[in-house]
Amino acid sequence: IGPRHWTVASPDGAYVGCFAKDDEGNSQFNVVDTASGDMHQISHHPFSATSAFTWRRDGQAVAYVANGSVIELSITDGDFIRLTPQAAADTAPTHHACVYSPDGTKIAFMNTVHATHKAFTQLFVVDSAGR
């Protein structure tokens, strides 16, 4: 459910990440343990994710767009950090996937920049929380 995405295995193959609706109908990040097949809800946002997710190379976090921000979610404790200020829909990060740099220190995302009589989709980069 939620944003169009594919299930993606964590870098070590221990989990497969996916989105699923919670009891309030919000799209939440979940993992499926590849050894047991058990599914665990990781995020508990009062809002839905709106983009596909990407694993950080250490497998300890994922990044995605939600609630007008780029979000980095800790897999171990479900805590999240807004890496960009929360913005209104017309100025928020787009619903394209966020992508980590190879070393995991940066996250690239798309945003629409409004200019006189035109709008342009641009690539932006923000620092990972790197917890």
All heavy atoms as an XYZ file, in Angstrom:
990
protein
N       0.840     -1.202      0.000
C       0.000      0.000      0.000
C       0.858      1.228      0.000
O       2.068      1.150      0.128
C      -0.959      0.036      1.212
C      -0.190      0.120      2.530
C      -1.876     -1.146      1.236
C      -0.075      1.501      3.009
N       0.214      2.363     -0.072
C       0.941      3.629      0.041
C       1.633      3.975     -1.254
O       1.163      3.624     -2.326
N       2.769      4.643     -1.157
C       3.465      5.056     -2.367
C       3.908      3.836     -3.169
O       4.142      2.776     -2.612
C       4.672      5.825     -1.841
C       4.844      5.362     -0.445
C       3.491      4.977      0.054
N       3.989      4.029     -4.474
C       4.458      2.927     -5.300
C       5.896      2.627     -4.907
O       6.743      3.506     -4.872
C       4.395      3.325     -6.770
C       4.853      2.216     -7.656
C       4.741      2.592     -9.092
N       5.331      1.519     -9.863
C       5.396      1.510    -11.165
N       4.927      2.504    -11.846
N       5.948      0.505    -11.790
N       6.146      1.394     -4.612
C       7.484      0.987     -4.214
C       7.619     -0.505     -4.392
O       6.650     -1.215     -4.604
C       7.757      1.378     -2.764
C       6.971      0.551     -1.783
N       5.646      0.753     -1.550
C       7.329     -0.514     -1.030
C       5.205     -0.133     -0.675
N       6.216     -0.914     -0.341
N       8.820     -0.966     -4.257
C       9.109     -2.380     -4.281
C       9.635     -2.740     -2.907
O      10.254     -1.928     -2.234
C      10.173     -2.686     -5.338
C       9.665     -2.473     -6.723
C       9.198     -3.444     -7.571
C       9.541     -1.238     -7.429
N       8.804     -2.872     -8.754
C       8.998     -1.510     -8.696
C       9.834      0.094     -7.124
C       8.746     -0.546     -9.643
C       9.577      1.070     -8.074
C       9.041      0.742     -9.316
N       9.413     -3.979     -2.510
C      10.038     -4.440     -1.285
C      11.542     -4.510     -1.549
O      11.969     -4.826     -2.651
C       9.503     -5.817     -0.867
O       9.719     -6.748     -1.930
C       8.019     -5.746     -0.539
N      12.326     -4.163     -0.547
C      13.778     -4.114     -0.726
C      14.448     -4.769      0.478
O      14.138     -4.435      1.627
C      14.278     -2.653     -0.869
C      15.788     -2.625     -1.068
C      13.571     -1.949     -2.014
N      15.389     -5.669      0.202
C      16.129     -6.329      1.273
C      17.138     -5.374      1.889
O      17.709     -4.524      1.206
C      16.854     -7.554      0.733
N      17.350     -5.532      3.192
C      18.389     -4.762      3.880
C      19.751     -5.185      3.322
O      19.879     -6.268      2.741
C      18.321     -5.005      5.386
O      18.542     -6.372      5.685
N      20.774     -4.342      3.494
C      22.090     -4.675      2.937
C      22.632     -6.044      3.368
O      23.311     -6.704      2.585
C      22.982     -3.541      3.443
C      22.048     -2.383      3.581
C      20.767     -2.995      4.081
N      22.317     -6.473      4.580
C      22.814     -7.776      5.038
C      21.843     -8.919      4.743
O      22.139    -10.080      5.035
C      23.144     -7.740      6.527
C      21.920     -7.522      7.414
O      20.791     -7.392      6.893
O      22.104     -7.456      8.647
N      20.687     -8.605      4.178
C      19.715     -9.628      3.829
C      18.884    -10.139      4.990
O      18.064    -11.040      4.827
N      19.033     -9.565      6.180
C      18.298    -10.032      7.359
C      16.816     -9.641      7.320
O      15.986    -10.315      7.925
C      18.936     -9.497      8.632
N      16.505     -8.549      6.618
C      15.128     -8.043      6.571
C      14.737     -7.668      5.148
O      15.593     -7.339      4.320
C      14.973     -6.781      7.432
C      15.278     -7.002      8.890
C      16.486     -6.581      9.433
C      14.358     -7.633      9.717
C      16.775     -6.790     10.767
C      14.644     -7.844     11.047
C      15.839     -7.421     11.569
O      16.125     -7.636     12.901
N      13.448     -7.664      4.918
C      12.878     -7.080      3.715
C      11.981     -5.947      4.197
O      11.122     -6.157      5.060
C      12.075     -8.110      2.897
C      11.357     -7.433      1.738
C      12.992     -9.211      2.386
N      12.219     -4.740      3.694
C      11.417     -3.588      4.091
C      10.214     -3.423      3.187
O      10.253     -3.770      2.002
N       9.126     -2.913      3.756
C       7.902     -2.646      2.991
C       7.037     -1.651      3.767
O       7.289     -1.378      4.935
C       7.127     -3.925      2.734
S       6.524     -4.739      4.237
N       6.032     -1.118      3.101
C       5.046     -0.281      3.771
C       3.764     -1.076      3.954
O       3.410     -1.908      3.116
C       4.728      0.970      2.941
C       5.839      1.975      2.915
C       6.512      2.253      1.745
C       6.210      2.656      4.063
C       7.539      3.184      1.707
C       7.241      3.583      4.049
C       7.905      3.851      2.861
N       3.063     -0.826      5.052
C       1.761     -1.436      5.325
C       0.939     -0.432      6.120
O       1.495      0.378      6.866
C       1.913     -2.739      6.109
N      -0.373     -0.502      5.966
C      -1.254      0.408      6.706
C      -1.337     -0.003      8.166
O      -1.410     -1.186      8.491
C      -2.662      0.399      6.104
C      -2.779      1.187      4.835
C      -4.234      1.294      4.407
C      -4.341      2.115      3.142
N      -5.741      2.231      2.703
N      -1.353      1.021      9.038
C      -1.587      0.761     10.456
C      -3.093      0.828     10.724
O      -3.888      0.969      9.796
C      -0.784      1.731     11.333
C      -1.192      3.188     11.171
O      -2.255      3.486     10.573
O      -0.439      4.058     11.659
N      -3.493      0.730     11.983
C      -4.915      0.735     12.334
C      -5.615      2.042     11.985
O      -6.832      2.085     11.844
C      -5.098      0.429     13.825
C      -4.717     -0.995     14.173
O      -4.683     -1.852     13.260
O      -4.427     -1.251     15.361
N      -4.849      3.140     11.870
C      -5.426      4.437     11.503
C      -5.408      4.668      9.991
O      -5.817      5.721      9.518
C      -4.674      5.578     12.205
C      -4.958      5.696     13.700
C      -4.268      4.618     14.510
O      -3.086      4.317     14.222
O      -4.912      4.052     15.406
N      -4.883      3.712      9.239
C      -4.839      3.833      7.781
C      -3.606      4.541      7.249
O      -3.532      4.854      6.059
N      -2.608      4.812      8.116
C      -1.368      5.458      7.677
C      -0.389      4.417      7.154
O      -0.273      3.322      7.707
C      -0.718      6.239      8.822
C      -1.515      7.457      9.199
O      -2.008      8.168      8.338
N      -1.643      7.700     10.487
N       0.336      4.783      6.120
C       1.358      3.931      5.534
C       2.599      3.970      6.416
O       3.234      5.013      6.551
C       1.678      4.440      4.126
O       2.712      3.696      3.560
N       2.935      2.848      7.041
C       4.053      2.760      7.985
C       5.126      1.824      7.437
O       4.826      0.862      6.721
C       3.578      2.232      9.336
C       2.499      3.054      9.987
C       2.976      4.418     10.474
O       4.165      4.710     10.527
N       2.026      5.272     10.835
N       6.389      2.096      7.816
C       7.489      1.229      7.406
C       7.518     -0.011      8.285
O       7.411      0.080      9.509
C       8.831      1.967      7.498
C       9.965      1.140      6.990
C      10.166      0.972      5.628
C      10.816      0.497      7.862
C      11.190      0.179      5.147
C      11.853     -0.296      7.406
C      12.040     -0.455      6.036
N       7.656     -1.156      7.641
C       7.706     -2.451      8.318
C       8.894     -3.242      7.796
O       9.382     -2.984      6.700
C       6.438     -3.256      8.012
C       5.218     -2.707      8.691
O       4.745     -3.254      9.672
N       4.673     -1.606      8.179
N       9.331     -4.209      8.580
C      10.329     -5.156      8.104
C       9.802     -6.569      8.288
O       9.034     -6.840      9.222
C      11.692     -5.018      8.826
C      12.344     -3.679      8.505
C      11.577     -5.228     10.317
N      10.211     -7.433      7.373
C       9.938     -8.856      7.492
C      11.278     -9.526      7.758
O      12.233     -9.343      6.997
C       9.297     -9.414      6.204
C       9.091    -10.921      6.316
C       7.980     -8.708      5.913
N      11.366    -10.253      8.852
C      12.574    -10.991      9.201
C      12.703    -12.150      8.216
O      11.809    -13.000      8.129
C      12.449    -11.499     10.639
C      13.681    -12.183     11.141
O      14.156    -13.135     10.476
O      14.175    -11.792     12.207
N      13.798    -12.203      7.465
C      13.936    -13.234      6.434
C      14.160    -14.628      7.018
O      13.912    -15.621      6.338
C      15.066    -12.883      5.442
O      16.292    -12.725      6.150
C      14.743    -11.630      4.664
N      14.610    -14.713      8.267
C      14.804    -16.020      8.890
C      13.487    -16.607      9.388
O      13.208    -17.786      9.201
C      15.806    -15.921     10.036
N      12.650    -15.760     10.008
C      11.413    -16.267     10.622
C      10.160    -15.984      9.805
O       9.143    -16.639      9.991
C      11.237    -15.638     12.012
O      10.944    -14.245     11.890
N      10.220    -14.965      8.945
C       9.029    -14.561      8.201
C       8.124    -13.630      8.986
O       7.081    -13.211      8.481
N       8.510    -13.277     10.209
C       7.704    -12.383     11.043
C       7.816    -10.948     10.549
O       8.905    -10.478     10.218
C       8.149    -12.441     12.502
C       7.873    -13.792     13.139
O       6.953    -14.498     12.679
O       8.589    -14.143     14.105
N       6.684    -10.253     10.546
C       6.650     -8.846     10.134
C       6.542     -7.969     11.368
O       5.785     -8.272     12.286
C       5.461     -8.596      9.199
C       5.453     -7.229      8.586
S       4.340     -7.234      7.157
C       3.562     -5.670      7.373
N       7.338     -6.872     11.390
C       7.353     -5.950     12.524
C       7.189     -4.522     12.013
O       7.911     -4.101     11.107
C       8.679     -6.046     13.292
C       9.004     -7.424     13.739
N       8.442     -8.005     14.841
C       9.831     -8.352     13.209
C       8.912     -9.231     14.986
N       9.761     -9.460     14.003
N       6.256     -3.794     12.613
C       6.093     -2.375     12.275
C       7.203     -1.589     12.953
O       7.403     -1.702     14.160
C       4.728     -1.868     12.730
C       4.473     -0.430     12.336
C       3.092      0.048     12.731
O       2.150     -0.739     12.793
N       2.967      1.335     13.011
N       7.920     -0.769     12.182
C       9.026      0.020     12.723
C       8.595      1.463     12.977
O       8.841      2.010     14.038
C      10.247     -0.013     11.779
C      10.684     -1.456     11.499
C      11.385      0.817     12.353
C      11.126     -2.234     12.714
N       7.967      2.099     11.989
C       7.534      3.489     12.193
C       6.151      3.515     12.840
O       5.365      2.575     12.693
C       7.513      4.260     10.868
O       6.487      3.789     10.009
N       5.897      4.594     13.558
C       4.589      4.797     14.209
C       4.199      6.261     14.047
O       3.854      6.936     15.016
C       4.663      4.401     15.686
C       4.920      2.942     15.880
N       3.924      1.993     15.882
C       6.086      2.255     16.035
C       4.454      0.788     16.050
N       5.764      0.928     16.142
N       4.291      6.743     12.813
C       3.982      8.144     12.536
C       2.480      8.405     12.591
O       1.696      7.521     12.252
C       4.442      8.536     11.123
C       5.869      8.262     10.806
N       6.920      8.718     11.573
C       6.439      7.601      9.776
C       8.063      8.338     11.023
N       7.800      7.656      9.928
N       2.087      9.626     12.926
C       0.676     10.010     12.804
C       0.384     10.496     11.378
O      -0.555     11.253     11.156
C       0.535     11.142     13.826
C       1.888     11.761     13.869
C       2.866     10.637     13.649
N       1.175     10.076     10.414
C       1.044     10.457      9.000
C       1.602      9.313      8.155
O       2.237      8.389      8.680
C       1.801     11.759      8.706
C       3.197     11.813      9.265
C       4.263     11.176      8.636
C       3.453     12.500     10.447
C       5.547     11.211      9.158
C       4.745     12.552     10.980
C       5.791     11.904     10.323
N       1.367      9.374      6.853
C       1.816      8.329      5.930
C       3.121      8.692      5.239
O       3.381      9.867      4.970
C       0.757      8.091      4.838
O      -0.357      7.422      5.358
N       3.887      7.679      4.911
C       5.023      7.859      4.009
C       4.468      8.167      2.623
O       3.393      7.678      2.262
C       5.862      6.591      3.971
N       5.180      8.981      1.863
C       4.685      9.366      0.537
C       5.679      9.077     -0.580
O       5.462      9.499     -1.706
C       4.296     10.857      0.507
O       5.420     11.645      0.884
C       3.117     11.134      1.430
N       6.781      8.398     -0.266
C       7.738      8.017     -1.308
C       8.245      6.612     -1.023
O       8.013      6.058      0.046
C       8.932      8.989     -1.346
O       9.834      8.716     -0.301
N       8.960      6.084     -1.985
C       9.662      4.822     -1.750
C      10.787      5.075     -0.748
O      11.162      6.212     -0.501
C      10.217      4.295     -3.070
N      11.322      4.015     -0.173
C      12.388      4.132      0.822
C      13.688      3.573      0.254
O      13.696      2.815     -0.708
C      12.021      3.384      2.106
C      11.919      1.890      1.904
C      13.026      1.077      2.094
C      10.731      1.309      1.508
C      12.941     -0.285      1.894
C      10.638     -0.058      1.303
C      11.739     -0.861      1.492
N      14.786      3.943      0.907
C      16.099      3.390      0.580
C      16.819      3.064      1.884
O      16.769      3.840      2.836
C      16.944      4.403     -0.231
O      16.224      4.775     -1.396
C      18.273      3.799     -0.642
N      17.470      1.911      1.915
C      18.254      1.513      3.081
C      19.577      2.254      3.125
O      20.231      2.431      2.094
C      18.583      0.018      3.026
C      17.441     -0.901      3.266
C      16.629     -1.455      2.312
C      16.988     -1.398      4.519
N      15.699     -2.264      2.911
C      15.891     -2.255      4.259
C      17.400     -1.205      5.834
C      15.205     -2.910      5.278
C      16.713     -1.863      6.847
C      15.630     -2.711      6.567
N      20.000      2.672      4.321
C      21.366      3.149      4.511
C      22.274      1.918      4.453
O      21.871      0.821      4.838
C      21.499      3.861      5.861
C      22.789      4.666      5.977
C      22.797      5.569      7.189
N      22.782      4.773      8.417
C      22.347      5.237      9.597
N      21.912      6.474      9.718
N      22.354      4.468     10.658
N      23.498      2.075      3.988
C      24.356      0.923      3.721
C      24.659      0.061      4.945
O      24.944     -1.118      4.820
C      25.644      1.341      3.041
C      26.641      2.021      3.942
C      27.871      2.420      3.171
N      28.968      2.626      4.113
C      30.218      2.600      3.790
N      30.559      2.388      2.547
N      31.136      2.803      4.694
N      24.553      0.632      6.156
C      24.775     -0.173      7.355
C      23.516     -0.924      7.799
O      23.548     -1.697      8.754
C      25.324      0.673      8.505
C      24.350      1.744      8.996
O      23.196      1.805      8.543
O      24.774      2.553      9.854
N      22.389     -0.689      7.106
C      21.146     -1.377      7.423
C      20.457     -0.905      8.684
O      19.455     -1.475      9.099
N      20.954      0.165      9.301
C      20.398      0.646     10.564
C      19.335      1.731     10.387
O      18.720      2.148     11.362
C      21.515      1.163     11.464
C      22.512      0.084     11.851
C      21.833     -1.067     12.578
O      21.181     -0.880     13.596
N      21.971     -2.269     12.034
N      19.123      2.199      9.149
C      18.148      3.266      8.910
C      17.659      3.203      7.472
O      18.297      2.597      6.607
C      18.776      4.633      9.183
N      16.510      3.817      7.254
C      15.971      4.024      5.910
C      15.591      5.491      5.781
O      15.346      6.181      6.784
C      14.744      3.136      5.604
C      15.126      1.661      5.538
C      13.626      3.363      6.611
N      15.541      5.966      4.542
C      15.127      7.345      4.270
C      13.948      7.321      3.311
O      13.887      6.479      2.402
C      16.279      8.139      3.666
N      13.000      8.251      3.532
C      11.848      8.410      2.641
C      11.225      9.774      2.905
O      11.596     10.472      3.857
C      10.820      7.296      2.833
C      10.380      7.021      4.252
C       9.337      7.724      4.843
C      11.012      6.035      5.001
C       8.934      7.452      6.143
C      10.610      5.752      6.298
C       9.569      6.466      6.865
O       9.171      6.193      8.148
N      10.294     10.154      2.048
C       9.567     11.412      2.223
C       8.266     11.114      2.962
O       7.567     10.142      2.656
C       9.262     12.076      0.860
C       8.406     13.327      1.046
C      10.565     12.410      0.133
N       7.952     11.964      3.937
C       6.700     11.849      4.678
C       6.393     13.193      5.323
O       7.308     13.876      5.800
C       6.788     10.768      5.755
N       5.138     13.575      5.314
C       4.688     14.767      6.026
C       5.489     16.007      5.642
O       5.856     16.815      6.480
C       4.736     14.499      7.532
C       3.963     15.492      8.361
O       4.518     16.058      9.278
N       2.701     15.724      8.057
N       5.795     16.127      4.338
C       6.464     17.320      3.826
C       7.936     17.424      4.135
O       8.523     18.500      4.036
N       8.590     16.298      4.508
C      10.008     16.301      4.879
C      10.705     15.033      4.396
O      10.059     14.012      4.190
C      10.171     16.326      6.405
O       9.604     17.451      6.983
N      12.012     15.118      4.310
C      12.813     13.907      4.178
C      12.999     13.369      5.591
O      13.417     14.098      6.500
C      14.181     14.193      3.523
C      15.052     12.938      3.539
C      13.997     14.696      2.100
N      12.657     12.107      5.774
C      12.687     11.447      7.079
C      13.777     10.381      7.059
O      13.908      9.641      6.087
C      11.332     10.748      7.365
C      10.170     11.729      7.369
C      11.395      9.895      8.625
C      10.079     12.631      8.552
N      14.548     10.286      8.150
C      15.446      9.156      8.333
C      14.951      8.399      9.558
O      14.830      8.974     10.642
C      16.894      9.603      8.505
C      17.857      8.422      8.500
C      19.309      8.852      8.433
O      19.684      9.833      9.112
O      20.074      8.195      7.715
N      14.641      7.137      9.365
C      14.036      6.293     10.395
C      15.036      5.254     10.885
O      15.618      4.516     10.087
C      12.816      5.573      9.813
C      12.112      4.562     10.700
C      11.316      5.265     11.795
C      11.208      3.661      9.873
N      15.243      5.193     12.194
C      16.104      4.186     12.801
C      15.375      2.849     12.818
O      14.251      2.758     13.317
C      16.465      4.602     14.231
O      17.069      3.524     14.910
N      16.015      1.823     12.305
C      15.412      0.496     12.292
C      15.417     -0.117     13.684
O      14.535     -0.871     14.044
C      16.178     -0.423     11.298
C      16.114      0.152      9.884
C      15.629     -1.851     11.325
C      14.724      0.417      9.368
N      16.400      0.211     14.497
C      16.527     -0.425     15.810
C      15.501      0.054     16.823
O      15.022     -0.736     17.632
C      17.940     -0.223     16.388
O      18.223      1.173     16.445
C      18.986     -0.920     15.536
N      15.141      1.357     16.790
C      14.213      1.850     17.813
C      12.996      2.588     17.258
O      12.142      3.018     18.022
C      14.942      2.744     18.820
C      15.604      3.953     18.188
O      15.246      4.324     17.052
O      16.488      4.531     18.843
N      12.898      2.752     15.949
C      11.736      3.409     15.346
C      11.728      4.917     15.467
O      10.791      5.571     15.014
N      12.774      5.500     16.071
C      12.859      6.965     16.148
C      13.142      7.523     14.754
O      13.794      6.867     13.941
C      13.969      7.400     17.100
C      13.615      7.165     18.558
O      12.425      6.975     18.873
O      14.551      7.163     19.379
N      12.654      8.728     14.506
C      12.931      9.341     13.215
C      13.377     10.775     13.402
O      13.105     11.406     14.417
C      11.714      9.273     12.286
C      10.593     10.204     12.659
C      10.495     11.459     12.059
C       9.635      9.832     13.583
C       9.459     12.329     12.390
C       8.596     10.686     13.921
C       8.508     11.936     13.323
N      14.091     11.245     12.393
C      14.564     12.628     12.363
C      14.112     13.242     11.049
O      14.237     12.627      9.994
C      16.107     12.681     12.460
C      16.559     12.147     13.815
C      16.626     14.092     12.226
C      18.057     12.020     13.956
N      13.564     14.474     11.145
C      13.272     15.240      9.936
C      14.590     15.855      9.480
O      15.184     16.643     10.194
C      12.288     16.371     10.226
C      10.881     15.942     10.377
C       9.980     17.171     10.599
N       8.691     16.738     11.028
C       7.703     16.388     10.223
N       7.873     16.470      8.926
N       6.551     15.979     10.695
N      15.010     15.510      8.289
C      16.268     16.041      7.765
C      16.067     17.319      6.979
O      17.032     18.028      6.696
C      16.962     14.993      6.901
C      17.322     13.701      7.639
C      17.938     12.704      6.678
C      18.257     13.982      8.804
N      14.826     17.599      6.605
C      14.478     18.861      5.956
C      13.301     19.457      6.716
O      12.522     18.718      7.325
C      14.083     18.663      4.475
O      12.942     17.802      4.397
C      15.238     18.079      3.674
N      13.159     20.777      6.697
C      12.011     21.379      7.376
C      10.700     20.894      6.760
O      10.637     20.629      5.554
C      12.180     22.876      7.127
C      13.595     23.060      6.700
C      14.025     21.778      6.069
N       9.685     20.766      7.580
C       8.369     20.396      7.068
C       7.872     21.506      6.161
O       7.957     22.684      6.509
C       7.394     20.166      8.211
C       6.058     19.647      7.760
C       5.134     19.352      8.927
O       5.442     19.668     10.077
N       3.998     18.772      8.638
N       7.383     21.140      4.983
C       6.956     22.126      3.995
C       5.572     21.781      3.456
O       5.139     20.627      3.502
C       7.960     22.184      2.843
N       4.907     22.798      2.934
C       3.606     22.601      2.283
C       3.802     21.773      1.018
O       4.907     21.715      0.457
C       2.996     23.953      1.935
N       2.737     21.143      0.569
C       2.814     20.216     -0.563
C       3.495     20.795     -1.801
O       4.264     20.110     -2.470
C       1.423     19.711     -0.921
N       3.260     22.062     -2.105
C       3.831     22.632     -3.335
C       5.313     22.978     -3.211
O       5.977     23.261     -4.206
C       3.040     23.847     -3.805
C       3.107     25.020     -2.839
O       3.320     24.801     -1.633
O       2.950     26.159     -3.306
N       5.867     22.943     -2.002
C       7.296     23.230     -1.809
C       8.035     22.096     -1.091
O       9.221     22.211     -0.830
C       7.497     24.538     -1.017
O       6.860     24.405      0.262
C       6.938     25.733     -1.764
N       7.333     21.020     -0.779
C       7.930     19.892     -0.060
C       8.718     18.997     -1.009
O       8.533     19.063     -2.233
C       6.827     19.072      0.604
N       9.580     18.143     -0.475
C      10.239     17.156     -1.323
C       9.198     16.350     -2.111
O       8.102     16.080     -1.610
C      10.977     16.264     -0.323
C      11.228     17.155      0.853
C      10.014     18.035      0.923
N       9.553     15.993     -3.336
C       8.612     15.253     -4.184
C       8.490     13.813     -3.693
O       9.204     13.383     -2.785
C       9.067     15.263     -5.658
O      10.289     14.529     -5.763
C       9.241     16.685     -6.174
N       7.636     13.081     -4.335
C       7.348     11.712     -3.912
C       8.259     10.687     -4.573
O       7.946      9.504     -4.604
C       5.883     11.389     -4.162
C       4.965     12.366     -3.487
N       4.983     12.573     -2.124
C       4.050     13.213     -3.970
C       4.093     13.499     -1.804
N       3.519     13.908     -2.909
N       9.402     11.149     -5.076
C      10.405     10.232     -5.617
C      11.223      9.652     -4.459
O      11.318     10.255     -3.396
C      11.342     10.975     -6.578
C      10.636     11.521     -7.766
N      10.123     12.799     -7.800
C      10.346     10.963     -8.958
C       9.545     13.014     -8.960
N       9.671     11.913     -9.691
N      11.835      8.519     -4.698
C      12.642      7.882     -3.646
C      13.823      8.757     -3.239
O      14.416      9.437     -4.069
C      13.155      6.538     -4.138
N      14.139      8.733     -1.968
C      15.373      9.329     -1.453
C      16.465      8.278     -1.636
O      16.208      7.088     -1.499
C      15.229      9.642      0.033
S      13.921     10.800      0.415
N      17.698      8.721     -1.912
C      18.775      7.773     -2.171
C      20.013      8.174     -1.368
O      20.434      9.326     -1.411
C      19.123      7.729     -3.679
C      20.258      6.755     -3.946
C      17.887      7.360     -4.493
N      20.573      7.204     -0.650
C      21.800      7.446      0.119
C      23.014      7.488     -0.800
O      23.084      6.756     -1.790
C      22.033      6.326      1.141
C      21.200      6.455      2.382
C      19.981      5.808      2.491
C      21.633      7.212      3.461
C      19.213      5.906      3.642
C      20.873      7.321      4.620
C      19.672      6.666      4.700
O      18.916      6.774      5.835
N      23.992      8.304     -0.421
C      25.291      8.266     -1.091
C      25.958      6.931     -0.740
O      25.599      6.297      0.253
C      26.166      9.434     -0.628
O      26.410      9.361      0.765
N      26.939      6.486     -1.543
C      27.581      5.198     -1.258
C      28.165      5.085      0.150
O      28.145      4.007      0.740
C      28.678      5.117     -2.325
C      28.131      5.908     -3.466
C      27.394      7.060     -2.809
N      28.652      6.194      0.720
C      29.213      6.113      2.069
C      28.169      6.329      3.169
O      28.484      6.281      4.350
C      30.372      7.093      2.239
C      29.954      8.561      2.189
O      28.746      8.871      2.037
O      30.855      9.418      2.283
N      26.915      6.585      2.792
C      25.827      6.720      3.757
C      25.751      8.047      4.480
O      24.931      8.213      5.376
N      26.564      9.014      4.096
C      26.591     10.291      4.813
C      25.640     11.341      4.243
O      25.357     12.329      4.903
C      28.005     10.890      4.831
O      28.413     11.157      3.487
C      28.989      9.949      5.503
N      25.159     11.137      3.038
C      24.273     12.104      2.369
C      23.049     11.380      1.824
O      23.093     10.183      1.535
C      24.985     12.786      1.198
C      26.294     13.446      1.539
C      26.088     14.797      2.113
C      27.449     15.491      2.298
N      27.380     16.568      3.222
N      21.978     12.139      1.666
C      20.756     11.618      1.060
C      20.334     12.584     -0.033
O      20.189     13.787      0.213
C      19.618     11.466      2.095
C      20.041     10.505      3.199
C      18.331     11.013      1.417
C      19.127     10.500      4.400
N      20.163     12.073     -1.232
C      19.683     12.878     -2.353
C      18.164     12.744     -2.439
O      17.608     11.665     -2.197
C      20.326     12.411     -3.660
N      17.504     13.848     -2.776
C      16.049     13.841     -2.928
C      15.671     14.888     -3.965
O      16.465     15.755     -4.309
C      15.336     14.100     -1.593
C      15.588     15.469     -1.010
C      14.668     16.500     -1.206
C      16.730     15.730     -0.271
C      14.897     17.760     -0.677
C      16.959     16.985      0.272
C      16.048     18.007      0.069
N      14.467     14.793     -4.463
C      13.973     15.723     -5.474
C      13.031     16.732     -4.820
O      12.313     16.413     -3.881
C      13.223     14.972     -6.579
C      14.054     13.892     -7.256
S      15.444     14.545     -8.166
C      14.606     15.222     -9.571
N      13.067     17.967     -5.341
C      12.184     19.010     -4.861
C      11.830     19.890     -6.046
O      12.628     20.042     -6.966
C      12.869     19.836     -3.771
C      11.892     20.506     -2.845
O      10.729     20.676     -3.163
N      12.362     20.884     -1.677
N      10.651     20.474     -6.024
C      10.229     21.375     -7.089
C      10.575     22.802     -6.692
O      10.240     23.245     -5.598
C       8.718     21.244     -7.356
O       8.449     19.883     -7.693
C       8.277     22.147     -8.482
N      11.266     23.476     -7.585
C      11.649     24.868     -7.379
C      10.764     25.713     -8.287
O      10.666     25.459     -9.489
C      13.140     25.090     -7.725
C      13.501     26.553     -7.609
C      14.005     24.226     -6.827
N      10.109     26.711     -7.702
C       9.213     27.570     -8.466
C       9.939     28.841     -8.884
O      10.546     29.519     -8.063
C       7.965     27.904     -7.635
C       7.177     26.687     -7.274
N       6.240     26.142     -8.112
C       7.227     25.875     -6.188
C       5.715     25.064     -7.560
N       6.310     24.879     -6.377
N       9.875     29.120    -10.173
C      10.445     30.339    -10.734
C       9.326     31.075    -11.462
O       8.211     30.570    -11.580
C      11.575     30.003    -11.694
N       9.606     32.236    -11.938
C       8.586     33.014    -12.634
C       7.992     32.200    -13.775
O       8.704     31.806    -14.695
C       9.199     34.324    -13.179
O       9.831     35.007    -12.097
C       8.137     35.207    -13.805
N       6.716     31.899    -13.664
C       5.939     31.216    -14.704
C       6.376     29.777    -14.978
O       5.917     29.184    -15.944
C       5.946     32.009    -16.015
C       5.510     33.426    -15.858
N       4.229     33.770    -15.499
C       6.188     34.581    -15.988
C       4.138     35.086    -15.419
N       5.318     35.604    -15.713
N       7.275     29.226    -14.188
C       7.718     27.853    -14.416
C       8.041     27.185    -13.086
O       8.327     27.842    -12.096
C       8.966     27.811    -15.299
C       8.725     28.239    -16.718
C       9.970     28.019    -17.554
C       9.671     28.473    -18.978
N      10.747     28.141    -19.878
N       8.041     25.871    -13.123
C       8.488     25.078    -11.985
C       9.483     24.048    -12.509
O       9.306     23.497    -13.597
C       7.315     24.391    -11.313
N      10.518     23.816    -11.757
C      11.570     22.893    -12.147
C      11.793     21.881    -11.029
O      11.860     22.257     -9.861
C      12.886     23.638    -12.393
C      12.793     24.697    -13.439
C      12.490     26.004    -13.097
C      12.998     24.382    -14.771
C      12.403     26.994    -14.061
C      12.917     25.359    -15.747
C      12.617     26.664    -15.394
N      11.937     20.625    -11.398
C      12.295     19.612    -10.419
C      13.812     19.573    -10.345
O      14.493     19.423    -11.359
C      11.737     18.238    -10.813
O      10.319     18.343    -10.925
C      12.081     17.192     -9.769
N      14.334     19.720     -9.137
C      15.775     19.807     -8.924
C      16.221     18.722     -7.938
O      15.452     18.298     -7.079
C      16.139     21.173     -8.334
C      15.750     22.344     -9.199
C      16.730     22.558    -10.336
O      17.926     22.463    -10.139
N      16.213     22.846    -11.508
N      17.478     18.347     -8.048
C      18.079     17.391     -7.122
C      18.705     18.159     -5.965
O      19.428     19.131     -6.177
C      19.145     16.568     -7.851
C      19.852     15.506     -7.043
C      18.885     14.411     -6.619
C      20.988     14.911     -7.865
N      18.431     17.718     -4.741
C      18.990     18.318     -3.534
C      19.702     17.240     -2.727
O      19.425     16.049     -2.885
C      17.890     18.945     -2.675
C      17.302     20.189     -3.246
C      16.361     20.147     -4.278
C      17.690     21.428     -2.757
C      15.832     21.298     -4.805
C      17.163     22.594     -3.287
C      16.226     22.524     -4.312
N      20.574     17.644     -1.834
C      21.310     16.723     -0.973
C      21.239     17.251      0.462
O      21.368     18.446      0.705
C      22.775     16.577     -1.421
C      23.547     15.668     -0.466
C      22.850     16.057     -2.836
N      21.035     16.334      1.400
C      21.009     16.674      2.821
C      21.888     15.654      3.557
O      22.070     14.527      3.085
C      19.554     16.658      3.355
C      18.958     15.292      3.335
C      19.458     17.269      4.729
N      22.474     16.073      4.684
C      23.294     15.160      5.485
C      22.419     14.102      6.149
O      21.335     14.409      6.657
C      24.049     15.912      6.573
C      25.177     16.771      6.037
O      25.687     16.469      4.939
O      25.536     17.764      6.705
N      22.896     12.870      6.185
C      22.250     11.809      6.928
C      22.482     12.068      8.419
O      23.498     12.663      8.803
C      22.874     10.461      6.532
O      22.545      9.458      7.452
N      21.554     11.617      9.245
C      21.751     11.738     10.685
C      22.873     10.813     11.149
O      23.533     11.098     12.141
C      20.460     11.424     11.432
N      23.075      9.712     10.425
C      24.188      8.819     10.675
C      24.275      8.286     12.088
O      25.355      8.091     12.606
N      23.150      8.013     12.702
C      23.155      7.551     14.096
C      23.874      6.268     14.261
O      23.791      5.300     13.743
C      21.731      7.423     14.610
C      21.027      8.739     14.612
C      19.637      8.586     15.079
N      18.798      8.462     13.887
C      17.549      8.088     13.899
N      16.987      7.768     15.000
N      16.835      8.028     12.811
